[in-house]
Amino acid sequence: MFKLFAKKSLGQNFLINEGVIARIIEAAQLNSNDCVLEVGPGTGNLTRELAKAAGTVIAIEKDYRAIEELQKEMPGNVRITEADVLELKPETLNLPPVYKVVANLPYYITSHFLRLMLEDWPRPALAILMVQREVAQRMMAKPPDSNMLALSVQYYADVSKVMDVSRGSFRPMPNVDSAVIKLTPRETPLSPARGQQLFDIAGACFAGKRKQLLTTMPDAIGKDKDATRALLEKLSINPMARPETLTLNDWLNLIKEL
């Protein structure tokens, strides 16, 4: 392992716990035919183990200081690409039709990266992501404690937790604990336009914190309160309910009815 001074501006916290790395490799269910896209290899601790388990590893690193050492130290089945993953055009990577994503994500890019990966990129077969523990909990939330992030992610993928990770597993040590999550993308039930309609309406409802659907939904769907009440009752949804109590199926049924 080579030394690299962590840049706070890049959100760098390098994973050093070998046990956590082993669990990530296990969760990714890799074999010699797999292509893995790794985001943020850093000092390459996880990259080396991915290279042993997978056929090909494409590692995306934004920090130019790490590129030369990574290229020097990694085995031949690892391809290092210097890029900001948030600005990357995935077609430039020549990804195979089936690939997996493994990432120890800088916390500040988590939401943006999830949107790109699930909405804009060719959808991976599997994603194993290190995220802030609180964010993992929000992503996995179910009614009556749902939220916009949970709805957005669960619309595209099944979400489960692999493990909690203490802050002592990183250098430098972050101020919060982390968790490894597993995303298994699936076919989306709505067209892109209708999916966006779902997120627009749900977003407007969730923005009115602790407000009832009958207060926030009429403007979002372009109906008056009486029509909104009738629509919700037809779908067996209580008009006085709050958005965090609705299931994904409730939102899907609403969009289909509209």
N, C-alpha and C positions, 0 to 999 in steps of 0.2 A: 504494500500500500504506500502510495506517495503522499506527501504532506501538501495540504492546500489550506491556506488561511481562508476561513469562511467569511463571505461577504454578507453582511446584514441586509444590504439592498437587494440581494438575490434570494433572501429567505433560506440560506443554506444551513442545514443541520445534518451532518453526515451520519448515517446509520452505521454503528460499530458493533452492535450486538449480534453475534454469530447465531444465537438461538432464534432470534427474530428473523434473520435472513433465511435460515433453514425452513421456518414455518411459511414464509412467503413463497419460497421455491415449491414447497409441498402443495400449497393452496393453488398455485398456478397450473398444476397438473401437466407438467411439461414432458415432452419426449423429443427424440432426435429429429422429428419432422416439423417441429414447431418453429414459427418465426415470432420473436418477441420484440415489441417496441418498448424500450425503457426510456422514461423521461427523467432527466437529471441524474446521470450516473455519478457525478461528483468525483470522489476518489476511487470509485470502481469496486467497492466492497461487494455490493449486490451484483454488479455486472459480471464479475468473475464466476459467481455461482450460477447465474443464468446461462452463461456460456457453456458450462459443464452439462447442463440439463437440456438445453434447447439446441436446435439445429443452427439457427441464425439469431443474432441479437442486433437490433438497430438501436443505438443509444443516442438520444438527442440531448446535447449539452449546450447551454447558453454561455457558460463561463469560458471564455477563450483561454484562460490560464490553465485549464485542465485538459484541453484538447491534445496537446503534444504528448503529455505523459500517458493519457489513456490510449492513444494510438500506439505508443511504444510498448505498453505493458499488456494490452489485451490480446487474447488468442485470435487466430485467423477468422473465426466465425463471428467476430464482433465488428460491426461497422459504426464508426463514430461520426456523427453529423453535428457540426456546429450550427445551432439555430435556436431561435426563441420559439418554443413549441406553440405558443399562442398565435404566432404569425406564420406558422409553417403550412405549406400546401401539401397535404398528405400524398398527393399524386407524384410529388417529386421523390418520394422514398421508394417507389416501386414495391409497395407492400403486396404480398400474395393475397388471394381472396379470403383466406382464413389466417388470422393472426391474433396475438394476445398482447395486452398492455400490462406492464408492471411499472409502478412509479412510486417513489418516495417524494411526494409533491411538496414544493414550497407552499405553505399554507395560504399565502395570499393569491395564488392562482387557482385554487381548488374549484370554485364555482364556475369560473370561465372555462377551465379545462374540461370539466364535466359536460358543459354545454357543447363545446366543440366536438368532443369525442362521441357523444351520444346523438347529436343533431346533425353535424356537418360532415364528419369523417365517415369513411366506410366502417360500418359498425364492427368492433372486434368480437371475437368469440367469447372472450373473457377479459376482465380487467381486475387486477389486484392493486389496490391503491392505499398508500399510507396517508392518512388525513388527521386533522385535529380531532380528538376524541369527541368533543362537543358537536362537531360537524357530522361525524359518523352517527351519533345518536339522533340528530335531526334528520339525516337521510333515511334512517330506518324507522322513523316514527310512524305510528298507526293511529287512526281515530280512537279516542276523541282528542288525541294530541298531535294531529297531523300538522303540516306546514307546507309552504310553497316549495321548499327545496325537496321535501319528501315526495310530494306529488310529481314534481318535475323529473326526478330520478326514477321513481317507481313506475312511471308511465313507460319508460324505455327499458327498464331492467329489473330483475330480481336482485335484491340487496341483502347481504348477510355480513355479519362480523366474523372475521377470522380470529382476531385476538386484540386485546388491549396492549399498548406499548408504553412503558414508562418513559419519562423524559430523560432518565439516565442512560437510555439506549443510544443517545446521540451525542456527538461532539461538534460544535459546542452544544450545551444542554439548552433546549428551548424552555420557555416559561410555562408550557402546557404539556399535558400528556397526549398521546396519539392513539390511533387505532388503525388496524389493517382491515379493509373492507373488500368484499368480493362482489363484483357486479357481473351478472350473467345477462347480457342484452337479449331482447326478444323482439319479435315482430310487433310493430305498433299497430293498434286497432283503428286508427284514424288516418286520413290523408294528411300531408304536411299542413295544408291550409286549415283543416279542421282541428288538428293538434294545436296549432298556434291560437286558434279561437279558444280552445280549452284553457290554455295558459293565460291568455288575456283576461278572460272572465274570472278565472280562479285568482289571478294576481290582483284584480280589482277588489275581490271579496276579502282576500287575506290582508290587503292593505288597510282595510277598516278593522283594526285590531279589536277583538272582543265584540264586534258588532254583529247583529243578526243578519242572516241572508236577505231578509225582506228589506233591510235598510240599504245594503251594499249592492245587491244583484240587479235591481231594476235598471239602473243606468248602464250597467255592464252588458246587459242583454238587449237593451233598447225597448223595454216594456214598462208599463206602469205597475204600481204595486198590486193591484187586483189581478192583472194578468200573470204577474210573477208568482203570486200566491197560488193561483190555480195551476200553473205549470208545476210548481214544486209539489203540491199536494197530489197531482196526477202521478208524479214519480215517487210517491211515498216518502218525500223529504219534508221534514218539519220546517215551515217558513221561518220559525223563530230560532232555528238551529244556527250555530256558528260554523264557519267554513272548516275549522279543524276537526269537526265531527263527521264530515262526509268521507266516504270511501272513494277510491279511484273509480269503482263502478258507478257510484252516484254521479260523479263528474262526467263520465263517458255517456251515461244515459241522458244527462242533461243536454250535452252537445248533440247527440243523435236526435233528440226531440226537437231541438231548435232547427 
